[in-house]
Amino acid sequence: MGNVAGNVGYCEAAVDKEDVGDIPIATSEAVLSTPRLKRGVSAGKEEIVVKVNGTVLDPTVVQVLDPEEFVEEQMEELLANMEVTVKSFAASFREKSAGPKMSASRIKHADESLHRINIQLRRLERGGRGHTGKQSAETSQVANMFFGTRKRRFKDLPSVVRKVMAEIRVARLLKRWQENTAAFQNFQNKDSGSGITGSGSLRMTEDVTPLLNLERDMEIWDGVNVLELDETNQQPLTQVFMSIWQARKLGILCKTRRTKVRDYITALEGEYVTQPYHNRMHAAEVTLMSYQFWSCLSSLPEFSGYFTEVDLLVVIVASAIHDVGHPAKNNDFLVKTKHDLAIRYHDSSVLENFHLATAFQLMRDMGVDLLAHNLPSPPVASLRRRIVEIVLATDMALHKGQVDDMTREVSSHENRQLLDKRVLEKHMVHMADIGHPLRPVQWHQEWTSRVNLEFFAQGDREKELGFTPIAMFDREKAPPMGKSQMGFLKFVVEPTWYPLSSLMQGQKVRLANLFLQRNLRAWKDLADSEDAQGSIPP
């Protein structure tokens, strides 16, 4: 509009006195009071006469705005005025309340008034701004995706203002995305027989049967044994990850073609070292269990709208990469041997930082932006930060703090929608990382045997280098297996599992609890047997 200043207001027009509603406009006038615009019909044709403070404006300098844009501008002005008013009030109130003549009754009355105002602002902060029905739910859904958590604490009025405006913008973006997604899904359903996937890539015929079987079996708690899956195809991580990708139609969400995603996951799986425990099978198991936690929670009514596919993408990517390149030695070993990685990462979460760097460098080198998606938000950078937080939280040195945070979240929020999503997603992956006691006894005992092989191998190496390993890593001084595992399950696994399981319902959690109790009994039986043997004189 050339030199139009872009001030927004309502202008007044009268044509044969027939009202048909208010229309927002932009005008070159520097200041508008409170004008209104009216539209009518005269002599068989529509004409608009615009007046501001009694002055007729040239129609060429008037532009009709999108009503939504107008509302947004008005909201910004309203909130800005409110902020100025509150600041002015606060300054005056502090000055007057500091005077010596304020009676106790006046102070009490002032406190009650401020409390009522505070309640109104809290309702505003939580989203109670008059949005109702589907639009309100959609706005909350996208705000949840963008911020990574529904629990946002705002310490000042500008924070509330920013949240209000973000939700107004993002509601419109979500509506357009949902329309596009629905259209694309319809297209996908029509062409399902042609081998076209949601990402627009061709699905290879040899992939169909195993992936479809996995999609079905993954929803059963003990439906997939990744140890057996590895014996079948030696690509358990790729099979599990791509089955989740296909089952949840992540190709619709993500920009990267399915073939490139598979290439990356296959290459990532190749970076896992062949060793007893921290290998591709462990990566597949953690990815599978994290998905099962997510799937269970997202299906519950109390978590309706809490999770989105973006959250699932974050969780499974973090799970898949969380131990890539693991050298079968722990952080303590790397630090005390002054390993290059310990020096590079300043002795802090050494392996976890290394896993992240390895995965993201591989992503860069292969030109695969796995986190790029078709939604207006959240930005890729925020998804990457969440993945970093999740992987760093798998450091066992942070275990107690992680469990305490999750326990506090669950006990503080009966309304599950208020749970801090970042705490929850970190806890899900951490639980999956140590979660094999939730699997059938035979599976769990195989995982236990494997991890002990790594522990003893590290202990042997420490002795060769002149260090004294802790008892658990010393094959000559290690406590009896039954007692050791009883301690691990009782003091590490159960406290970690309890806050998460308290959120869950259904067959998955019932089976997980059943297997945990069976494994406890199995180790107790072994511990009793060990005690009996120890009491027999040589």
C-alpha positions as MATLAB code, in Angstrom:
seq = 'MGNVAGNVGYCEAAVDKEDVGDIPIATSEAVLSTPRLKRGVSAGKEEIVVKVNGTVLDPTVVQVLDPEEFVEEQMEELLANMEVTVKSFAASFREKSAGPKMSASRIKHADESLHRINIQLRRLERGGRGHTGKQSAETSQVANMFFGTRKRRFKDLPSVVRKVMAEIRVARLLKRWQENTAAFQNFQNKDSGSGITGSGSLRMTEDVTPLLNLERDMEIWDGVNVLELDETNQQPLTQVFMSIWQARKLGILCKTRRTKVRDYITALEGEYVTQPYHNRMHAAEVTLMSYQFWSCLSSLPEFSGYFTEVDLLVVIVASAIHDVGHPAKNNDFLVKTKHDLAIRYHDSSVLENFHLATAFQLMRDMGVDLLAHNLPSPPVASLRRRIVEIVLATDMALHKGQVDDMTREVSSHENRQLLDKRVLEKHMVHMADIGHPLRPVQWHQEWTSRVNLEFFAQGDREKELGFTPIAMFDREKAPPMGKSQMGFLKFVVEPTWYPLSSLMQGQKVRLANLFLQRNLRAWKDLADSEDAQGSIPP';
ca = [
       0.000    0.000    0.000;
       2.905    2.395   -0.580;
       3.314    4.764    2.361;
       0.321    3.462    4.319;
       1.213    3.377    8.001;
      -0.778    0.224    8.634;
      -2.671    1.378   11.722;
      -5.618   -0.887   12.406;
      -9.085    0.162   13.505;
     -12.785    0.195   12.694;
     -14.099    2.841   10.272;
     -17.646    4.068    9.937;
     -19.535    3.973    6.697;
     -23.230    4.440    6.024;
     -25.057    3.316    2.903;
     -28.848    3.396    3.040;
     -28.586    2.694    6.794;
     -28.433   -1.106    6.280;
     -26.050   -2.884    8.710;
     -24.403   -6.151    7.800;
     -21.664   -6.272   10.438;
     -18.235   -4.937   11.323;
     -15.267   -5.308    8.984;
     -11.680   -4.664   10.117;
      -9.592   -2.379    7.908;
      -6.133   -0.852    7.688;
      -5.777    2.840    6.887;
      -3.084    5.411    6.247;
      -4.540    7.712    8.898;
      -2.060    8.135   11.699;
      -4.646    7.887   14.478;
      -8.122    6.322   14.487;
     -10.482    6.868   17.368;
     -13.204    4.227   17.586;
     -14.702    4.338   14.095;
     -16.962    1.670   12.576;
     -17.525    0.359    9.070;
     -21.013   -0.414    7.739;
     -21.906   -1.900    4.418;
     -25.154   -1.557    2.462;
     -26.747   -1.581   -0.986;
     -27.852    1.471   -2.925;
     -29.439    1.650   -6.380;
     -28.729   -2.027   -7.020;
     -25.025   -1.867   -6.303;
     -22.822   -2.040   -3.242;
     -20.828    1.000   -2.197;
     -18.722    1.780    0.824;
     -18.229    5.214    2.333;
     -15.564    5.304    5.028;
     -15.488    8.023    7.647;
     -13.053    8.666   10.467;
     -14.084   11.342   12.951;
     -16.514   12.640   10.332;
     -13.917   12.815    7.542;
     -14.538   10.739    4.402;
     -11.498    8.632    3.468;
     -10.403    7.971   -0.071;
     -11.315    4.300   -0.838;
      -7.878    3.808   -2.385;
      -6.207    4.065    1.029;
      -8.515    1.562    2.707;
      -7.691   -2.132    2.754;
      -9.985   -4.798    4.198;
      -8.023   -7.061    6.515;
      -8.356  -10.721    7.346;
     -10.639  -10.771   10.427;
      -8.248  -13.171   12.177;
      -5.324  -10.806   11.637;
      -7.408   -7.954   12.988;
      -8.334   -9.886   16.108;
      -4.668  -10.694   16.639;
      -3.688   -7.023   16.360;
      -6.457   -6.021   18.757;
      -5.374   -8.728   21.196;
      -1.790   -7.470   21.122;
      -2.964   -3.924   21.863;
      -5.266   -5.108   24.639;
      -2.564   -7.142   26.337;
       0.025   -4.395   25.965;
      -2.374   -1.905   27.593;
      -3.077   -4.378   30.378;
       0.627   -4.783   31.042;
       1.144   -1.000   31.284;
      -1.868   -0.684   33.582;
      -0.696   -3.457   35.889;
       2.803   -2.000   36.144;
       1.386    1.458   36.956;
      -0.992   -0.031   39.518;
       1.801   -2.024   41.158;
       3.976    1.056   41.570;
       1.134    3.097   43.093;
       0.014    0.250   45.321;
       3.507   -0.257   46.731;
       3.839    3.461   47.435;
       0.489    3.762   49.224;
       0.682    0.455   51.104;
       4.026    1.507   52.575;
       2.373    4.428   54.360;
       1.884    4.352   58.136;
      -1.893    5.011   58.005;
      -2.964    1.727   56.341;
      -5.336   -0.091   58.706;
      -5.372   -3.872   59.120;
      -8.829   -4.108   57.552;
      -7.681   -2.136   54.504;
      -4.658   -4.364   54.091;
      -6.854   -7.465   54.363;
      -9.286   -6.075   51.793;
      -6.390   -5.298   49.440;
      -4.978   -8.798   49.839;
      -8.343  -10.340   49.017;
      -8.698   -8.173   45.911;
      -5.222   -9.057   44.726;
      -5.964  -12.732   45.303;
      -9.053  -12.520   43.079;
      -7.043  -10.778   40.375;
      -4.340  -13.414   40.649;
      -6.924  -16.171   40.160;
      -8.155  -14.500   36.981;
      -4.613  -14.199   35.637;
      -3.936  -17.848   36.426;
      -7.012  -18.835   34.463;
      -5.772  -16.703   31.606;
      -2.349  -18.352   31.837;
      -3.901  -21.827   31.647;
      -5.671  -20.953   28.444;
      -9.085  -19.874   29.739;
      -9.468  -16.993   27.305;
     -12.852  -17.785   25.864;
     -11.662  -20.371   23.317;
     -14.108  -23.242   23.439;
     -14.757  -26.534   21.734;
     -12.522  -28.008   19.070;
     -10.529  -24.858   18.405;
      -9.402  -24.687   22.044;
      -8.308  -28.314   22.014;
      -6.430  -27.830   18.755;
      -4.720  -24.702   20.056;
      -3.591  -26.563   23.166;
      -2.401  -29.484   21.039;
      -0.082  -27.365   18.934;
       1.125  -25.265   21.839;
       1.951  -28.561   23.509;
       3.937  -29.696   20.446;
       5.773  -26.391   20.216;
       6.725  -25.981   23.851;
       7.460  -29.680   24.441;
       5.377  -29.667   27.613;
       1.970  -28.607   28.771;
       3.307  -27.425   32.088;
       4.552  -23.884   31.565;
       5.148  -21.642   34.517;
       4.924  -17.931   33.725;
       6.532  -15.562   36.173;
       5.345  -12.282   34.683;
       2.645  -10.754   32.542;
       4.749  -10.498   29.350;
       5.130  -14.280   29.464;
       1.355  -14.660   29.522;
       1.041  -12.221   26.634;
       3.549  -14.170   24.542;
       1.780  -17.458   25.206;
      -1.619  -16.029   24.266;
      -0.319  -14.691   20.963;
       1.580  -17.910   20.180;
      -1.567  -19.978   20.685;
      -3.658  -17.659   18.502;
      -1.166  -17.978   15.649;
      -0.610  -21.666   16.007;
      -4.335  -22.544   16.049;
      -4.702  -21.295   12.481;
      -1.555  -23.133   11.393;
      -2.817  -26.368   12.923;
      -6.129  -26.093   11.117;
      -4.378  -25.850    7.745;
      -2.010  -28.698    8.618;
      -4.876  -30.960    9.674;
      -6.719  -30.272    6.434;
      -3.602  -31.107    4.403;
      -2.919  -34.230    6.460;
      -6.477  -35.505    6.007;
      -6.250  -34.975    2.262;
      -2.913  -36.759    2.106;
      -4.195  -39.690    4.150;
      -7.126  -40.051    1.788;
      -4.684  -40.125   -1.100;
      -2.538  -42.683    0.696;
      -5.525  -44.940    1.385;
      -6.591  -44.838   -2.260;
      -3.117  -45.767   -3.430;
      -2.247  -48.269   -0.697;
      -2.134  -51.058   -3.229;
       0.456  -49.307   -5.350;
       3.241  -49.541   -2.765;
       3.351  -45.790   -2.090;
       4.088  -44.803    1.498;
       3.233  -41.606    3.337;
       6.641  -40.137    2.580;
       6.167  -40.588   -1.120;
       8.755  -43.330   -1.499;
       8.274  -46.828   -2.867;
       8.044  -49.646   -0.371;
      10.169  -52.621   -1.331;
       8.206  -55.852   -1.597;
      10.566  -57.826    0.623;
       9.909  -55.398    3.510;
       6.169  -55.801    3.649;
       5.680  -59.103    5.489;
       8.184  -58.712    8.349;
       7.198  -55.086    8.943;
       3.499  -55.857    9.031;
       4.060  -58.726   11.474;
       6.159  -56.482   13.701;
       3.541  -53.726   13.611;
       1.009  -56.150   15.054;
       3.356  -57.831   17.535;
       4.826  -54.576   18.890;
       1.493  -53.739   20.495;
       1.770  -56.917   22.604;
       4.097  -56.446   25.597;
       5.925  -59.727   25.043;
       5.151  -59.947   21.337;
       8.675  -59.199   20.059;
      11.893  -60.706   21.385;
      14.649  -58.629   19.778;
      17.229  -61.317   20.588;
      15.340  -63.707   18.319;
      14.750  -60.919   15.802;
      18.515  -60.452   15.518;
      18.992  -64.140   14.776;
      16.444  -63.828   11.947;
      17.794  -60.799   10.053;
      20.729  -59.224   11.983;
      18.972  -55.828   11.759;
      16.728  -55.662   14.823;
      17.041  -51.896   15.246;
      16.171  -51.168   11.615;
      13.238  -53.569   11.741;
      11.823  -52.121   14.962;
      12.362  -48.475   14.029;
      10.907  -48.792   10.529;
       7.953  -50.806   11.818;
       7.106  -47.954   14.197;
       7.628  -45.486   11.357;
       5.210  -47.397    9.157;
       2.637  -48.211   11.856;
       2.373  -44.582   12.994;
       2.579  -43.138    9.469;
       5.501  -40.909   10.373;
       6.188  -40.512    6.674;
       3.228  -38.102    6.580;
       4.744  -36.040    9.372;
       8.379  -36.047    8.245;
       9.910  -34.520    5.146;
      12.641  -37.114    4.716;
      11.820  -39.917    2.304;
      11.327  -43.337    3.823;
      14.208  -44.839    1.854;
      16.621  -42.235    3.261;
      15.298  -42.793    6.775;
      15.918  -46.517    6.397;
      19.402  -45.882    5.001;
      20.233  -43.738    8.016;
      18.904  -46.206   10.595;
      20.744  -49.041    8.851;
      23.972  -47.016    8.957;
      23.314  -46.090   12.597;
      22.812  -49.755   13.447;
      26.144  -50.504   11.766;
      27.836  -48.086   14.182;
      26.812  -50.247   17.140;
      29.756  -52.452   18.102;
      29.401  -56.239   18.240;
      29.666  -57.026   21.935;
      27.575  -58.832   24.571;
      25.209  -56.099   25.813;
      25.587  -52.548   24.458;
      24.855  -53.531   20.879;
      22.211  -53.222   18.167;
      19.889  -55.586   20.053;
      19.948  -53.362   23.129;
      19.222  -50.332   20.926;
      16.279  -52.158   19.357;
      14.951  -53.237   22.763;
      15.101  -49.714   24.209;
      13.419  -48.288   21.099;
      10.693  -50.930   21.261;
      10.026  -50.526   24.990;
      10.005  -46.719   24.791;
       7.467  -46.979   21.986;
       5.320  -49.360   24.023;
       5.318  -46.930   26.957;
       4.368  -44.076   24.626;
       1.677  -46.136   22.894;
       0.145  -47.210   26.205;
       0.014  -43.694   27.656;
      -1.200  -41.992   24.486;
      -4.189  -44.355   24.294;
      -5.510  -43.374   27.729;
      -8.355  -40.819   28.028;
      -6.460  -38.773   30.615;
      -3.630  -38.298   28.084;
      -5.936  -37.370   25.209;
      -4.226  -34.665   23.148;
      -1.146  -34.726   25.393;
       1.098  -36.602   22.958;
       1.538  -36.061   19.246;
       3.496  -37.917   16.592;
       6.203  -35.266   16.950;
       6.733  -36.472   20.513;
       6.934  -40.059   19.287;
       9.576  -39.047   16.740;
      11.666  -37.475   19.513;
      11.359  -40.555   21.743;
      12.223  -43.208   19.154;
      15.116  -41.249   17.637;
      16.583  -40.677   21.107;
      16.125  -44.371   21.930;
      17.691  -45.557   18.684;
      20.825  -43.421   19.064;
      21.234  -43.533   22.844;
      24.175  -46.021   22.936;
      25.601  -45.851   19.410;
      29.330  -46.604   19.318;
      29.380  -47.777   22.955;
      32.842  -49.253   23.718;
      31.592  -51.711   26.397;
      33.332  -49.618   29.044;
      31.538  -47.184   31.349;
      32.140  -43.493   32.013;
      34.149  -44.185   35.154;
      36.615  -46.304   33.182;
      37.035  -43.611   30.498;
      37.614  -40.908   33.090;
      40.165  -42.730   35.219;
      42.102  -43.948   32.164;
      42.075  -40.383   30.740;
      40.521  -41.593   27.533;
      40.321  -39.134   24.626;
      36.534  -39.019   24.965;
      36.754  -38.122   28.645;
      39.097  -35.264   27.830;
      36.894  -34.093   24.953;
      33.736  -34.047   27.086;
      35.334  -32.799   30.325;
      34.606  -35.995   32.296;
      30.886  -35.164   32.205;
      28.400  -37.734   30.774;
      31.219  -38.767   28.480;
      29.552  -41.640   26.633;
      26.183  -39.920   26.386;
      27.760  -36.890   24.716;
      29.695  -39.206   22.426;
      26.538  -41.111   21.385;
      24.777  -37.847   20.541;
      27.692  -36.459   18.555;
      28.101  -39.732   16.641;
      24.425  -39.893   15.693;
      24.068  -36.261   14.647;
      27.344  -36.299   12.730;
      26.169  -39.363   10.825;
      22.897  -37.591   10.106;
      24.793  -34.613    8.737;
      27.250  -36.653    6.698;
      24.441  -38.660    5.068;
      22.368  -35.553    4.384;
      19.405  -36.966    6.314;
      17.477  -34.391    8.329;
      15.476  -36.940   10.275;
      13.795  -34.274   12.422;
      12.558  -32.066    9.565;
       8.770  -32.211    9.494;
       5.739  -30.724    7.748;
       4.224  -28.983   10.775;
       4.480  -25.230   11.361;
       6.050  -25.950   14.740;
       7.970  -26.966   16.790;
      11.254  -25.990   15.156;
      13.795  -28.704   14.440;
      16.211  -27.107   16.909;
      13.765  -27.638   19.786;
      13.320  -31.318   18.847;
      17.081  -31.743   18.766;
      17.401  -30.176   22.228;
      14.822  -32.592   23.599;
      16.709  -35.563   22.140;
      19.924  -34.286   23.696;
      18.207  -34.022   27.092;
      16.787  -37.543   26.822;
      20.092  -39.182   25.912;
      22.034  -37.276   28.580;
      19.449  -38.454   31.127;
      20.444  -42.091   30.455;
      23.672  -41.456   32.364;
      23.298  -43.597   35.510;
      25.096  -40.882   37.480;
      21.884  -38.860   37.052;
      19.594  -41.744   37.975;
      18.484  -40.594   41.423;
      17.695  -37.069   40.298;
      15.732  -38.405   37.334;
      13.632  -40.701   39.551;
      13.049  -37.923   42.086;
      11.888  -35.529   39.344;
       9.455  -38.052   37.920;
       8.094  -39.062   41.320;
       7.527  -35.414   42.177;
       5.739  -34.761   38.879;
       3.353  -37.685   39.294;
       2.531  -36.944   42.924;
       1.981  -33.234   42.204;
      -0.403  -33.554   39.261;
      -3.552  -35.623   39.441;
      -4.437  -33.909   36.175;
      -2.058  -35.790   33.889;
      -2.279  -33.062   31.268;
      -0.130  -30.905   33.549;
       2.777  -33.354   33.697;
       6.026  -31.893   32.439;
       6.476  -33.705   29.137;
      10.252  -33.340   29.132;
      10.518  -35.054   32.494;
       8.172  -37.814   31.332;
       9.902  -38.532   28.022;
      13.327  -38.616   29.684;
      11.995  -41.040   32.249;
      10.396  -43.316   29.655;
      13.673  -43.796   27.778;
      15.685  -44.152   30.990;
      13.253  -46.815   32.212;
      13.478  -48.627   28.873;
      17.282  -48.509   29.114;
      17.205  -50.552   32.330;
      13.854  -52.216   31.656;
      14.687  -55.812   30.773;
      13.443  -56.997   34.222;
       9.964  -56.114   32.889;
      10.311  -58.808   30.218;
       9.752  -62.588   30.576;
      12.173  -64.379   32.917;
      14.129  -66.138   30.171;
      14.670  -62.897   28.234;
      15.679  -60.981   31.344;
      18.178  -63.601   32.434;
      19.782  -63.562   28.986;
      20.190  -59.770   29.167;
      21.605  -60.099   32.699;
      24.156  -62.666   31.571;
      25.228  -60.400   28.721;
      25.694  -57.282   30.843;
      27.726  -59.232   33.396;
      30.051  -60.408   30.641;
      30.773  -56.767   29.809;
      31.214  -55.831   33.476;
      33.752  -58.598   34.078;
      35.617  -57.809   30.842;
      35.977  -54.198   31.989;
      37.130  -55.372   35.414;
      39.769  -57.572   33.814;
      41.022  -54.655   31.750;
      41.166  -52.387   34.789;
      43.346  -54.939   36.579;
      45.668  -55.103   33.564;
      46.049  -51.322   33.753;
      46.759  -51.390   37.481;
      43.383  -50.182   38.689;
      41.149  -51.831   41.275;
      37.679  -52.482   39.847;
      34.576  -52.234   41.982;
      33.323  -55.584   43.289;
      30.502  -55.814   40.763;
      33.080  -55.691   37.930;
      35.541  -58.098   39.583;
      34.762  -61.676   38.610;
      36.643  -62.923   41.675;
      34.933  -60.657   44.213;
      31.513  -60.088   42.703;
      28.587  -60.812   45.052;
      26.475  -63.890   44.281;
      24.281  -63.396   41.230;
      20.970  -63.868   43.067;
      21.693  -61.254   45.726;
      23.200  -58.842   43.232;
      20.196  -58.952   40.935;
      17.733  -58.778   43.829;
      19.409  -55.537   44.840;
      19.309  -54.184   41.291;
      15.616  -54.916   40.873;
      14.567  -53.754   44.341;
      16.634  -50.585   44.625;
      17.058  -49.455   41.004;
      14.358  -50.894   38.757;
      11.320  -50.836   41.043;
      11.714  -47.190   42.183;
      12.165  -46.155   38.541;
       9.219  -48.197   37.320;
       6.739  -47.200   40.019;
       5.997  -43.556   39.013;
       5.704  -44.484   35.334;
       3.569  -47.561   35.909;
       1.216  -45.540   38.100;
       0.270  -43.551   35.000;
      -0.407  -46.610   32.855;
      -3.366  -48.952   32.428;
      -4.118  -52.012   30.337;
      -2.548  -55.284   29.316;
       0.959  -53.925   28.743;
       1.434  -52.648   32.288;
      -0.210  -55.726   33.811;
       2.203  -58.014   31.988;
       5.191  -55.811   32.837;
       4.276  -55.949   36.530;
       3.728  -59.694   36.335;
       7.123  -60.320   34.730;
       8.872  -58.029   37.218;
       7.441  -60.030   40.114;
       8.380  -63.313   38.457;
      11.933  -62.115   37.942;
      12.154  -61.019   41.573;
      10.992  -64.460   42.683;
      13.477  -66.172   40.366;
      16.399  -64.152   41.783;
      15.180  -64.700   45.336;
      15.071  -68.433   44.739;
      18.615  -68.281   43.419;
      19.728  -66.142   46.377;
      18.212  -68.648   48.816;
      20.009  -71.441   47.001;
      23.281  -69.508   47.172;
      22.813  -68.963   50.902;
      22.108  -72.652   51.430;
      25.236  -73.640   49.540;
      27.302  -71.093   51.457;
      26.187  -72.552   54.787;
      27.446  -76.039   53.891;
      30.927  -76.640   55.387;
      33.652  -77.276   52.786;
];
